[in-house]
């Protein structure tokens, strides 16, 4: 279950970074980005909760570990790019490594949860990239 706890840690990092950007975004796109970031950190909270519940269902402790530093003075474009890149990386990691490993191990429920989660990350990245144009 180490990899599900690693997923949980990365989801929490991304949620906190998104939440921080929600608080600190400025400029002419503020109203729409404030709302976008809020909807995304709420979605990440739901994702994190689902992963933690799966970990517990497997009889393992859901670990809470975060490792995030938010740089001061992050521009709107950097915020959008940073988040899109992180969503894409999570989706790729899940698709290329985790889903196949859990499927091969016979844990269809975890593989399915991660497949659903990577689709959410794909959509979030698309929305962020489209907004940045």
Secondary structure as GFF3:
##gff-version 3
##sequence-region A 1 133
A	DSSP	alpha_helix	2	24	.	.	.	ID=ss1
A	DSSP	alpha_helix	30	57	.	.	.	ID=ss2
A	DSSP	alpha_helix	76	93	.	.	.	ID=ss3
A	DSSP	pi_helix	94	98	.	.	.	ID=ss4
A	DSSP	alpha_helix	99	104	.	.	.	ID=ss5
A	DSSP	alpha_helix	108	132	.	.	.	ID=ss6
###
